[in-house]
Amino acid sequence: MITFLYFTAIFFFILLCALLCLVVLLQESKSSGLGASFGGEATDSLFGTATADILKKLTAWLGAIFLVACVLLSIWTAAMGRSRPTQEESYIENGTVEGVAKL
């Protein structure tokens, strides 16, 4: 169950990355950005007059969520790698296999 949740979190993280890239590309730059590709002129916006402000706020929020998600997924991945060894693995680490000493 934990593995399913982990890979679901990774999936949503990749979606977040794609959305953040799209929002950054849609922002108006000195050369109008990707919004000009949809037929707008340098003075027009793709989604209306307040697009620049909305995209700036959305980018800031998505960037903050991205940073938090990076840290949480990093901690989660490290914790998964440090799982407790099973009894069989501890026998191998101690030099004995099924009660027989390693020569």
C-alpha positions in Angstrom: 0.0 0.0 0.0 2.8 2.4 0.8 4.4 1.7 -2.5 1.2 2.6 -4.3 1.0 5.9 -2.4 4.6 6.7 -3.1 4.2 6.2 -6.9 1.0 8.2 -6.8 2.8 11.0 -5.1 5.5 10.8 -7.8 2.9 10.9 -10.5 1.3 14.1 -9.0 4.8 15.6 -8.6 5.5 15.1 -12.3 2.1 16.7 -13.1 3.1 19.6 -10.9 6.4 19.9 -12.8 4.6 20.0 -16.2 2.1 22.5 -14.9 4.8 24.8 -13.5 6.7 24.6 -16.9 3.5 25.6 -18.8 2.7 28.5 -16.5 6.3 29.8 -16.8 6.1 29.6 -20.5 2.8 31.4 -20.7 4.0 34.4 -18.8 4.6 37.6 -20.8 8.2 38.4 -21.4 9.9 41.1 -23.4 9.0 39.3 -26.6 5.4 38.4 -25.5 6.2 34.8 -24.4 4.2 31.8 -25.5 0.9 33.8 -25.3 1.9 35.5 -28.6 1.9 32.1 -30.3 -1.9 32.0 -30.0 -2.4 35.0 -32.2 -2.1 37.8 -29.7 -0.1 40.9 -30.3 2.6 42.3 -28.0 0.0 44.4 -26.1 -2.7 41.7 -25.9 -2.8 38.9 -23.3 -4.0 35.4 -23.9 -6.5 35.3 -21.0 -7.4 38.9 -20.4 -6.0 42.1 -19.0 -5.0 40.9 -15.6 -3.2 37.8 -16.9 0.3 38.9 -15.9 -0.7 39.3 -12.2 -2.6 36.0 -12.0 0.3 34.1 -13.7 2.8 35.7 -11.4 0.8 34.6 -8.3 0.2 31.1 -9.7 3.9 30.7 -10.5 4.8 31.7 -7.0 2.3 29.3 -5.4 3.3 26.4 -7.8 7.0 27.1 -7.1 6.4 26.9 -3.3 4.4 23.7 -3.6 7.2 22.3 -5.9 9.9 23.1 -3.3 7.9 21.5 -0.4 7.1 18.4 -2.6 10.8 18.0 -3.5 11.8 18.0 0.2 9.0 15.6 1.3 9.6 13.2 -1.6 13.3 13.3 -0.8 12.7 12.4 2.9 10.2 9.7 1.9 12.6 8.1 -0.6 15.5 8.1 2.0 13.2 6.5 4.6 12.2 3.8 2.1 15.9 3.0 1.5 16.6 2.7 5.2 13.9 0.0 5.9 14.7 -2.4 8.7 16.5 -5.6 7.6 14.5 -8.8 7.9 15.7 -11.7 10.1 17.2 -13.5 7.1 19.2 -10.4 6.0 20.6 -9.9 9.6 21.9 -13.5 9.5 23.8 -12.8 6.4 25.2 -9.6 7.8 26.4 -11.3 10.9 28.3 -13.9 9.0 26.0 -16.8 9.7 23.6 -18.4 7.3 20.9 -20.6 8.9 23.0 -21.1 12.0 26.1 -22.2 10.2 29.2 -20.0 11.0 31.0 -18.5 8.0 34.5 -19.8 7.6 
